[in-house]
Amino acid sequence: MNVATPEIKREATHLVVGFGITGLSMVKALRKLGVKTLWAIDSRQTPPNHADIEAIADCVAVGGFDEVMLDQCDYLWISPGVPLATEALQNALARLPKEQTGGDIEIFARLVDDPIIGITGTNGKSTVTTMVGNIVKEAGCSLYMGGNLGEPALNLWMQYEEDQSVANVEKPVFVLELSSFQLETTYSLQASVGIILNIAPDHLDRYPNFKAYQDTKLTLLDQSEISIVPSDCPAAIEYCEKAGLSYQTFSLEDPQSNYYADIARKVIIKRTQAMPIVGYGQSRLGGFHNILNMVSSVAICDALNLAHTAIERGLETYEPLPHRCVLAREKDGVRYYNDSKATNIPSTEAAISGFAEPKWLILGGVTKGQDFSTLTPELDDSIKKVYLIGTEISAIISHIPKEIPHEYVETLARAVEKIDQEATSGDVVLFSPACASFDQFKGFEARGDHFIELVNAL
């Protein structure tokens, strides 16, 4: 690509919106760059990182978006948690040239010349990001991994600068998980490889409709030297072809894709070579959706020209992320899987379809206004029973087929207790709630930890 990125003018006045971890990283990075005047605002009265940001920025305002600062700033840097549609920002966004607005990834894009891998999608981002990171390390590269996962991208840049000041960094590679919120404010990224893992309805409380969410995800492809898209995503393929972008496809088993799996042989095939390039038989991941995650990871790393031996080692040594369809325990031939990270319907659909065995399913929590009719086709005769937990079951229960046994038990503890009494050897217990957790738990992590405790206590 090698397109010139816009300059960040140090003598200008820069305003950062939002005091979250990403906002803090922008304040730190802009100060490190030596900007002359640095301001920061947050609409909350007591936002996080207030003291840290106040110690760095020249002027700070909280409890609202300061109109004077918005009217007088030369650059506007917006945290991903703040929607672009926020009314208070509209005058500033209309006044400033596009190249003087953006978010943390836009700043990052103007600072980094080394290889960047951009990973987005509705589901699977964190698994693929960490899997690719593991392969990159196995290939002997210096890994800087984060973005929407773990360390903010600008923290990675600052760490790289620090490392480089001590000794030359050998073969640096930046692996970034990118959310749609981050892509909203990014337009200068020059990724070596960009991948769309999948696109399904999500965050419709932020976007006016699914198309707006989808279009935001697809902007990564314009900003990538090599684009990788699912073979079953016509919108992504059409986007690439209309824009004249170079792209590769991947799928679970479609031999017309550039990359796909031979599940019987446990190998991943590159169509142009008509032969396996890596095996995945030693991987600890389960479920067809995780095989698809491995296919996409192989496609990324092969596009980056990493050695196939390193790719295979990376798959073998990869430690699954917690709460993402991970085996919690096997008891009396019954396997209990913790998929608490499944906070939306597409995640749960992937988990259900990932196992051919008879399944006991635990659903429920905060439904987020989702349409559960889309889950109905997955609730077939492989489901022995559905247990419902949480406080918002009315949006779910009407979409469970009448022939599928189901019961509302309110709590996770009661669901696990009942399943322990009824499940038989060979069954799979799938805690994949398709909902947020905030009705009963602090987050999906606490919810998943509770499930593990309950299962281990059986």
C-alpha positions as CSV (number, residue, x, y, z in Angstrom):
1,M,0.0,0.0,0.0
2,N,2.6,2.5,1.2
3,V,0.2,5.4,1.1
4,A,1.4,8.5,2.9
5,T,-0.4,8.9,6.3
6,P,-1.6,12.3,7.5
7,E,0.8,14.2,9.7
8,I,0.2,14.7,13.5
9,K,1.1,18.4,14.0
10,R,2.9,18.8,17.4
11,E,2.3,22.6,17.6
12,A,-1.5,22.2,17.4
13,T,-4.0,21.8,20.3
14,H,-5.1,18.1,20.7
15,L,-8.3,17.1,22.5
16,V,-8.8,13.5,23.8
17,V,-12.4,12.5,24.5
18,G,-12.9,9.7,27.1
19,F,-10.8,8.7,30.2
20,G,-10.9,4.9,29.8
21,I,-7.8,2.8,29.3
22,T,-7.7,3.8,25.6
23,G,-8.1,7.5,26.4
24,L,-5.3,7.3,28.8
25,S,-3.1,5.6,26.2
26,M,-3.9,8.4,23.7
27,V,-2.9,11.1,26.3
28,K,0.3,9.3,27.1
29,A,1.2,8.8,23.4
30,L,0.4,12.3,22.4
31,R,2.5,13.7,25.2
32,K,5.4,11.3,24.2
33,L,5.1,12.7,20.7
34,G,5.6,16.2,22.1
35,V,2.3,17.9,21.2
36,K,2.3,21.5,22.4
37,T,-1.2,21.7,23.9
38,L,-3.0,18.6,25.2
39,W,-6.6,18.7,26.6
40,A,-8.8,15.9,27.8
41,I,-12.6,15.7,28.6
42,D,-15.0,13.1,29.9
43,S,-18.8,13.3,30.3
44,R,-18.7,11.4,33.6
45,Q,-18.3,13.2,36.9
46,T,-15.8,10.7,38.3
47,P,-14.3,8.9,35.3
48,P,-11.5,6.3,35.6
49,N,-7.9,7.3,35.2
50,H,-8.8,11.0,36.1
51,A,-5.7,11.5,38.3
52,D,-3.3,10.0,35.7
53,I,-4.7,12.0,32.9
54,E,-4.8,15.2,34.9
55,A,-1.1,14.7,35.7
56,I,-0.2,14.5,31.9
57,A,-2.7,16.8,30.1
58,D,-2.5,20.6,30.2
59,C,-6.2,21.0,30.8
60,V,-8.9,18.6,31.9
61,A,-12.7,18.8,32.2
62,V,-15.1,16.2,33.5
63,G,-18.9,16.0,34.1
64,G,-19.7,16.9,30.5
65,F,-18.1,17.5,27.1
66,D,-16.6,21.0,27.4
67,E,-17.9,23.2,24.5
68,V,-15.1,25.7,24.6
69,M,-12.5,22.9,24.3
70,L,-14.5,21.3,21.5
71,D,-14.7,24.6,19.7
72,Q,-11.1,25.5,20.0
73,C,-9.2,22.2,19.5
74,D,-7.3,21.5,16.3
75,Y,-7.3,17.7,16.6
76,L,-10.1,15.6,18.1
77,W,-9.2,12.1,19.3
78,I,-12.3,10.0,20.4
79,S,-12.2,7.0,22.6
80,P,-13.9,3.9,21.2
81,G,-16.5,3.9,24.0
82,V,-17.8,7.3,22.8
83,P,-20.0,7.0,19.7
84,L,-19.2,9.2,16.8
85,A,-22.9,10.1,16.8
86,T,-22.7,11.8,20.2
87,E,-24.5,15.0,19.8
88,A,-22.0,17.1,21.7
89,L,-19.2,16.2,19.2
90,Q,-21.1,17.0,16.0
91,N,-20.0,20.7,15.6
92,A,-16.3,19.8,16.2
93,L,-16.5,16.9,13.8
94,A,-18.1,19.1,11.1
95,R,-15.6,21.9,11.7
96,L,-12.4,19.9,11.6
97,P,-10.8,18.2,8.5
98,K,-11.2,14.4,8.6
99,E,-7.4,14.0,9.0
100,Q,-7.5,16.0,12.2
101,T,-10.0,13.5,13.8
102,G,-9.8,9.9,14.7
103,G,-9.2,7.4,17.5
104,D,-6.4,5.5,19.1
105,I,-5.9,3.2,16.1
106,E,-5.7,6.2,13.8
107,I,-2.9,7.7,15.8
108,F,-1.2,4.3,15.9
109,A,-1.5,4.0,12.1
110,R,0.5,7.2,11.7
111,L,3.3,6.0,14.0
112,V,4.0,2.4,13.0
113,D,5.7,1.2,9.8
114,D,6.3,-2.4,10.8
115,P,4.0,-5.3,9.9
116,I,0.5,-5.0,11.3
117,I,-2.2,-7.7,11.4
118,G,-5.7,-6.4,11.8
119,I,-8.4,-8.8,13.1
120,T,-12.1,-8.0,13.3
121,G,-15.4,-9.8,13.3
122,T,-18.4,-10.3,15.5
123,N,-17.1,-13.4,17.1
124,G,-13.8,-15.2,17.5
125,K,-11.6,-12.1,17.5
126,S,-9.8,-12.7,20.8
127,T,-9.2,-16.4,20.1
128,V,-7.8,-15.7,16.6
129,T,-5.7,-12.7,17.8
130,T,-4.1,-14.7,20.6
131,M,-3.6,-17.8,18.4
132,V,-1.9,-15.7,15.7
133,G,0.2,-14.1,18.4
134,N,1.3,-17.5,19.6
135,I,2.3,-18.5,16.0
136,V,4.1,-15.2,15.5
137,K,6.2,-15.9,18.6
138,E,6.9,-19.5,17.4
139,A,8.2,-18.0,14.2
140,G,10.8,-16.0,16.1
141,C,9.2,-12.6,15.6
142,S,9.0,-9.9,18.3
143,L,5.3,-9.9,19.2
144,Y,3.3,-6.8,20.1
145,M,-0.3,-7.9,20.6
146,G,-3.4,-6.0,21.8
147,G,-5.8,-3.4,20.6
148,N,-9.3,-4.2,21.7
149,L,-7.9,-7.1,23.6
150,G,-5.4,-6.5,26.5
151,E,-3.0,-3.6,25.9
152,P,-4.3,-0.6,23.9
153,A,-2.5,-0.3,20.6
154,L,-0.7,2.9,21.6
155,N,0.7,1.2,24.7
156,L,2.2,-1.4,22.3
157,W,3.8,1.4,20.3
158,M,5.3,3.0,23.4
159,Q,6.6,-0.3,24.5
160,Y,8.1,-0.9,21.1
161,E,9.8,2.6,21.2
162,E,11.2,1.7,24.6
163,D,12.5,-1.7,23.5
164,Q,14.0,-0.1,20.4
165,S,15.9,2.5,22.5
166,V,17.6,-0.3,24.4
167,A,18.4,-2.7,21.4
168,N,17.2,-3.2,17.9
169,V,13.9,-5.1,17.9
170,E,14.2,-8.1,15.6
171,K,11.3,-8.8,13.3
172,P,8.5,-6.8,15.1
173,V,4.9,-7.8,14.3
174,F,1.9,-5.9,15.7
175,V,-1.2,-8.2,16.1
176,L,-4.3,-6.1,16.7
177,E,-7.8,-7.1,17.6
178,L,-10.0,-4.3,16.2
179,S,-13.6,-3.6,17.3
180,S,-16.2,-1.8,15.1
181,F,-16.0,1.0,17.6
182,Q,-12.3,1.4,16.9
183,L,-12.8,1.1,13.1
184,E,-15.3,4.0,13.2
185,T,-12.5,6.4,13.8
186,T,-9.7,4.7,11.7
187,Y,-9.0,5.4,8.0
188,S,-5.2,5.4,7.6
189,L,-4.2,1.9,8.9
190,Q,-1.9,0.1,6.5
191,A,-2.2,-3.4,7.7
192,S,-0.1,-6.1,6.0
193,V,-3.0,-8.5,6.5
194,G,-6.6,-7.6,7.5
195,I,-9.2,-10.3,8.2
196,I,-13.0,-10.3,8.6
197,L,-13.7,-13.4,10.6
198,N,-17.5,-13.1,10.4
199,I,-20.2,-10.4,10.6
200,A,-23.5,-11.0,12.4
201,P,-25.9,-8.6,14.1
202,D,-24.4,-7.0,17.2
203,H,-24.2,-3.7,19.0
204,L,-27.5,-2.6,17.5
205,D,-27.8,-0.3,20.5
206,R,-25.0,1.8,19.0
207,Y,-25.7,1.5,15.2
208,P,-28.9,2.5,13.5
209,N,-29.1,-0.9,11.7
210,F,-27.1,-4.0,10.8
211,K,-25.8,-2.5,7.6
212,A,-24.2,0.4,9.4
213,Y,-22.4,-2.0,11.7
214,Q,-21.4,-4.3,8.8
215,D,-20.1,-1.4,6.8
216,T,-17.9,-0.2,9.7
217,K,-16.3,-3.7,10.0
218,L,-15.7,-3.8,6.2
219,T,-13.6,-0.6,6.3
220,L,-10.6,-2.7,7.5
221,L,-10.4,-4.2,4.1
222,D,-9.6,-0.9,2.4
223,Q,-6.8,-0.5,4.9
224,S,-5.1,-3.8,4.3
225,E,-2.5,-4.9,1.8
226,I,-3.9,-8.5,1.8
227,S,-7.6,-9.0,2.8
228,I,-8.9,-12.3,4.1
229,V,-12.7,-12.9,4.2
230,P,-15.1,-15.8,4.9
231,S,-16.2,-17.6,1.7
232,D,-19.8,-17.5,3.1
233,C,-19.8,-13.7,3.5
234,P,-21.1,-12.2,0.2
235,A,-21.0,-8.7,1.6
236,A,-17.2,-8.9,2.3
237,I,-16.5,-10.5,-1.1
238,E,-18.6,-8.0,-3.0
239,Y,-16.8,-5.2,-1.1
240,C,-13.4,-6.4,-2.1
241,E,-14.4,-6.9,-5.7
242,K,-16.0,-3.5,-6.1
243,A,-13.0,-1.8,-4.6
244,G,-10.5,-3.9,-6.6
245,L,-8.9,-5.3,-3.4
246,S,-6.6,-8.3,-3.3
247,Y,-8.3,-10.9,-1.1
248,Q,-8.2,-14.6,0.0
249,T,-11.1,-16.7,1.3
250,F,-11.4,-19.2,4.1
251,S,-14.0,-21.7,5.3
252,L,-14.5,-24.7,7.5
253,E,-14.7,-27.3,4.7
254,D,-15.4,-25.6,1.3
255,P,-12.7,-26.7,-1.1
256,Q,-13.4,-23.7,-3.3
257,S,-12.0,-21.5,-0.5
258,N,-8.3,-20.5,-0.5
259,Y,-7.9,-22.1,2.9
260,Y,-10.1,-24.8,4.5
261,A,-9.9,-27.9,6.8
262,D,-10.1,-31.6,6.1
263,I,-11.7,-32.5,9.3
264,A,-11.3,-36.3,8.9
265,R,-7.5,-35.9,8.5
266,K,-7.2,-32.9,10.9
267,V,-5.2,-30.8,8.4
268,I,-5.6,-27.4,6.9
269,I,-5.3,-27.1,3.1
270,K,-4.3,-24.2,0.9
271,R,-6.2,-24.7,-2.3
272,T,-3.5,-23.3,-4.6
273,Q,-1.1,-26.0,-3.3
274,A,-3.8,-28.7,-3.3
275,M,-2.1,-30.2,-0.2
276,P,-2.1,-29.8,3.5
277,I,0.1,-27.0,4.8
278,V,-0.3,-27.7,8.6
279,G,-2.0,-30.3,10.8
280,Y,-4.0,-29.4,13.9
281,G,-4.5,-32.8,15.5
282,Q,-2.5,-31.8,18.6
283,S,-4.5,-28.7,19.3
284,R,-6.4,-28.5,22.6
285,L,-9.3,-26.6,21.1
286,G,-12.7,-28.3,20.6
287,G,-15.7,-27.6,18.3
288,F,-16.0,-26.9,14.6
289,H,-16.0,-23.2,15.3
290,N,-12.6,-23.5,16.8
291,I,-11.4,-25.4,13.8
292,L,-12.6,-22.5,11.7
293,N,-10.6,-20.2,14.0
294,M,-7.5,-22.3,13.3
295,V,-8.2,-22.1,9.5
296,S,-8.4,-18.3,9.7
297,S,-5.2,-18.1,11.8
298,V,-3.3,-20.2,9.3
299,A,-4.6,-18.0,6.4
300,I,-3.3,-14.9,8.2
301,C,0.1,-16.4,9.0
302,D,0.6,-17.9,5.6
303,A,-0.2,-14.6,4.0
304,L,2.5,-13.1,6.2
305,N,4.9,-15.8,4.8
306,L,5.6,-17.4,8.2
307,A,7.1,-20.9,8.1
308,H,4.6,-23.7,8.1
309,T,6.5,-25.5,10.8
310,A,6.1,-22.4,13.1
311,I,2.4,-22.2,12.2
312,E,1.8,-25.8,13.2
313,R,3.8,-25.5,16.4
314,G,1.8,-22.4,17.2
315,L,-1.5,-24.3,16.9
316,E,-0.2,-27.2,19.0
317,T,1.1,-25.0,21.9
318,Y,-1.8,-22.5,21.9
319,E,-3.5,-22.2,25.3
320,P,-7.3,-21.6,24.9
321,L,-8.6,-18.3,26.3
322,P,-10.8,-18.7,29.4
323,H,-14.6,-18.6,29.1
324,R,-14.5,-19.3,25.3
325,C,-15.9,-22.8,24.8
326,V,-13.3,-24.3,27.1
327,L,-13.7,-27.8,28.6
328,A,-14.3,-27.1,32.4
329,R,-14.5,-30.8,33.5
330,E,-15.4,-34.3,32.3
331,K,-17.5,-36.2,34.9
332,D,-18.8,-39.7,34.3
333,G,-18.4,-39.3,30.6
334,V,-20.3,-35.9,30.5
335,R,-18.2,-33.0,29.3
336,Y,-19.0,-29.5,30.7
337,Y,-18.0,-26.6,28.5
338,N,-17.7,-23.0,29.7
339,D,-18.6,-20.5,27.0
340,S,-19.6,-17.6,29.2
341,K,-18.0,-15.2,26.7
342,A,-21.0,-16.0,24.4
343,T,-22.9,-12.8,25.1
344,N,-24.7,-12.7,21.8
345,I,-26.7,-15.1,19.7
346,P,-24.1,-15.8,16.9
347,S,-21.6,-16.9,19.5
348,T,-24.1,-19.4,20.9
349,E,-25.0,-20.6,17.4
350,A,-21.4,-21.3,16.7
351,A,-21.0,-23.2,20.0
352,I,-24.1,-25.3,19.4
353,S,-23.1,-26.2,15.8
354,G,-19.6,-27.0,17.0
355,F,-20.6,-30.2,18.7
356,A,-22.4,-33.2,17.1
357,E,-23.0,-34.9,20.5
358,P,-26.3,-34.7,22.5
359,K,-26.3,-31.4,24.3
360,W,-27.7,-29.8,27.4
361,L,-27.9,-26.0,26.9
362,I,-27.9,-23.2,29.5
363,L,-29.2,-19.9,28.2
364,G,-30.1,-16.5,29.7
365,G,-29.1,-13.2,31.2
366,V,-29.5,-9.7,29.8
367,T,-30.9,-10.2,26.3
368,K,-29.8,-6.8,24.9
369,G,-32.8,-6.5,22.7
370,Q,-31.7,-9.4,20.4
371,D,-34.1,-11.3,18.2
372,F,-33.9,-14.9,19.5
373,S,-35.9,-16.3,16.5
374,T,-32.5,-16.6,14.8
375,L,-31.5,-19.1,17.3
376,T,-34.5,-21.4,16.7
377,P,-32.9,-23.4,13.8
378,E,-30.0,-24.4,16.0
379,L,-32.4,-25.9,18.6
380,D,-32.8,-29.2,16.9
381,D,-33.1,-32.8,18.3
382,S,-29.4,-32.8,19.3
383,I,-30.6,-30.6,22.2
384,K,-31.7,-32.8,25.1
385,K,-33.0,-29.9,27.1
386,V,-32.6,-26.1,27.5
387,Y,-32.3,-24.6,31.0
388,L,-33.0,-20.8,31.3
389,I,-31.4,-18.6,33.8
390,G,-31.5,-14.8,34.5
391,T,-34.3,-12.3,34.6
392,E,-35.2,-11.7,30.9
393,I,-36.4,-15.1,29.7
394,S,-39.5,-13.8,27.8
395,A,-37.4,-12.8,24.8
396,I,-36.0,-16.3,24.6
397,I,-38.6,-18.8,25.7
398,S,-41.1,-18.1,22.9
399,H,-38.4,-19.1,20.3
400,I,-37.6,-22.5,21.8
401,P,-39.3,-25.2,19.6
402,K,-42.2,-26.8,21.6
403,E,-40.6,-30.3,21.0
404,I,-37.4,-29.3,22.8
405,P,-37.7,-29.7,26.6
406,H,-37.0,-26.5,28.5
407,E,-37.3,-25.2,32.0
408,Y,-36.7,-21.9,33.8
409,V,-34.5,-22.4,36.8
410,E,-33.4,-18.8,37.4
411,T,-29.9,-19.5,38.7
412,L,-26.8,-21.1,37.2
413,A,-26.4,-23.3,40.3
414,R,-29.8,-24.8,39.9
415,A,-29.2,-25.5,36.2
416,V,-25.9,-27.3,36.9
417,E,-27.5,-29.3,39.7
418,K,-30.4,-30.5,37.5
419,I,-28.1,-31.4,34.6
420,D,-25.8,-33.4,36.8
421,Q,-28.8,-35.5,37.8
422,E,-30.0,-36.1,34.2
423,A,-27.1,-36.1,31.8
424,T,-25.6,-39.4,30.7
425,S,-22.2,-40.5,29.4
426,G,-21.4,-39.0,26.0
427,D,-23.4,-35.9,26.5
428,V,-22.1,-32.3,26.3
429,V,-23.2,-29.6,28.7
430,L,-22.9,-26.2,27.0
431,F,-23.0,-23.1,29.1
432,S,-23.3,-20.6,26.2
433,P,-25.8,-18.0,27.5
434,A,-26.2,-15.8,24.4
435,C,-26.7,-12.9,26.8
436,A,-24.9,-10.4,28.8
437,S,-24.3,-11.2,32.5
438,F,-25.0,-8.0,34.4
439,D,-28.3,-9.1,35.8
440,Q,-26.5,-11.6,38.2
441,F,-22.8,-11.1,37.7
442,K,-20.1,-8.4,37.4
443,G,-19.2,-9.7,33.9
444,F,-18.8,-12.8,31.7
445,E,-15.6,-13.7,33.6
446,A,-17.3,-13.8,37.0
447,R,-20.1,-15.8,35.4
448,G,-17.8,-18.3,33.8
449,D,-15.7,-18.6,37.0
450,H,-18.9,-19.4,38.9
451,F,-19.9,-22.1,36.4
452,I,-16.4,-23.7,36.8
453,E,-16.8,-23.7,40.6
454,L,-20.2,-25.3,40.4
455,V,-19.0,-28.0,38.0
456,N,-15.9,-28.8,40.0
457,A,-18.0,-29.1,43.1
458,L,-20.2,-31.9,41.6
